[in-house]
Amino acid sequence: MNFFNWVCLFIVFHAFAAAPSFFSLTDSSTQLPTNFLDAAKKPEVFDWMVRIRRKIHENPELGYEEFETSKFIRGELDQLGIPYKHPVAITGVIGFIGTGRSPFVAIRADMDALPMQEMVEWEHKSKVPGKMHACGHDAHVAMLLGAAKILKQHEKEIQGTVVLVFQPAEEGGGGAKKILDAGALENVTAIFGLHVSRDFPLGEVGSRSGPLLAGNGFFEAIIKGKGGHAAIPQQSIDPILATSNVIISLQNLVSREADPLDSQVVTVGKFQGGSAFNIIPDSVTIGGTFRAFSKESFQQLKQRIEEVVIAQAAVQRCNATVNFLQELNPFFPVTINNGDLHEHFQSVAGNLLGVNKVNNMQPLMGAEDFSFYQEVIPGYFFMVGMQNASHEKLEQAHSPHFKINEDVLPYGAALHASLAVSYLLKHPQDIAPAEGKYHDEL
C-alpha cells in the first residue's frame, strides 16, 4: 500500500472513531439495546402517557393525601406486571424492574398538587376546587410510568435493578425525607430526578454539576397588638403598622446584610390581618420563605428573621412569635448534583438528543426536596424543556395559568430509562460486599 492510501485509511478511521454512536451512551462497552426516545414516541406509549397525565391532572391531591393517585399508579404497575412496595411514606409507591438484585439505581417522580384554583379552561381542567397540578407533577408521574413501560419490555437486558420512586409531598412536605426514613432506598447507589421547564425549548435539557437549587425554609409570625376603633388609634396598639415595619426590615436582610455574591432570598407571601375598614385588629399573621446556597447563610437568615420580627414588633409596642414550621415543612437542603453523574447525564442526554441540546444552566433560587436524597445517595436533578416556539409562551410553575406541553412526555420517559439502564451497564457488581454490612436485595 503506498503512502497516499495509508493517509486515506488513517483519515477514514479517525473520522469514524470521532463520530458519535447512535446507541452508545458512555463508551463502547455500555450500549443500550434500543433507542428509548423512539420507543417513547410510539403512539401506544405516548398516547398512554397522555391519558395518564390527564387523569391525574383532573384529580389533584395535596401532599400525603395522594391516595387516589397512588391507587391509580399501582393499577398501572399491576397491568405492566411490575412489582412494588406500598405504602411507603403514607402514599408513596416503590416499584422494581430488572433482576431484583444489585446494583440498584433509582428514578423518581413526585405526585402531589398545589392548593390553587386552576384558571386554565380546557377539557381536562381540575375537578377539585382549590387544588391544581400547577407544577407538572402529573407529567412527572406519566413520564416515570412511561419509562417503566419501556424498561419492562427490555427487562431481560437490564443488568441490575431500576427502582421506581413515586414520591408524595414534594411541595413543602418533605416526602423525600420520609421515603429515606422508611429505608426504601437502602442499597440504591444513584438516583435521578427531573422537572419540566418552560425555560428550555422542547427536546432540550438543562442542568449543572454542583449546586443547582437553593436550600429552603418557611416561617410564620404572629404580631399581637391591641385592637380598637380606627378613629381612635391612640387607644390601640396597631399590629398592622408594626407588621409593615417588620416586612420592610426583613427585606434589608438580603439588601444590606448578605454578601451580594452570596445569593439569598427572603419573601413574605402571606399577610392576614383585619376584616373591616374602621377596626384596628388585635393581631396580624405573616408567612414566607427564605433561601440560600450555603448552610451558614441559611442559618444566619433563620436567626436574623426571628430577631428582626421580634425586635421590630417591640418598637411598635407589639409582641411577636416566630414559628419555622419544621414539623410540617422540614427545611430543604441545597440541591447539589454529583459530578460523576453530571458527566453521565451529559453523555446520555447528548447521545439521545444531540450534544447541542444539552445546556449548562445557572443555579436557581427554587428548591427541591430531591436534595434530601442527595444528602445520602449520589443524585442528579435536571430540567426537561417543553417550550414550543410556535405555541404560546408557557406560564411559570405555581401559576394558576400553568400548562404542560404534552409533547415533552416522551423526552422525560426516554431520559429516565436511558439514564438508569446505562448507569447499570457502567456499574456492574464486581466487588464482593463486606459481610454484615450489605445485603444484595433491596
Buried (B, 14 or more C-beta within 10 A) or exposed (E): EEEEEEEEEEEEEEEEEEEEEEEBBBEEEBBBEBBBBEBBBEEEBBEBBBEBBBBBBBBBBBBBBBEBBBEBBBEBBEEBEBEBBBBBBBBBBBBBBBBEBBBBBBBBBBBBBBEBEBEBEEEBEBEBEEBBBBBBBBBBBBBBBBBBBBBBBBEEBBBBBBBBBBBBBBBBBBBBBBBBEBEBBBBBBBBBBBBBBBBBBBBBBBBBBEBBBBBBBBBBBBBBBBBBEBEEEEEBBBBBBBBBBBBEBBEEBBEEEBEEEEBBBBBBEBBEBBEEEEEBBBBBBBBBBBBBBBEEBBBBBBEBBBEBBBEBBEEBEBBBEBBBBEEEBBBBBBBBBBEEBBEBBBBBBBBBBEEEBBBEBEBBBBBBBBBBBBEEBBBBBBBBBBBBEEEEEBBEBEBEEBBBBBBBBBBBBBBBBBBBBBBBBBBEBEEEEEEEEEEEEB
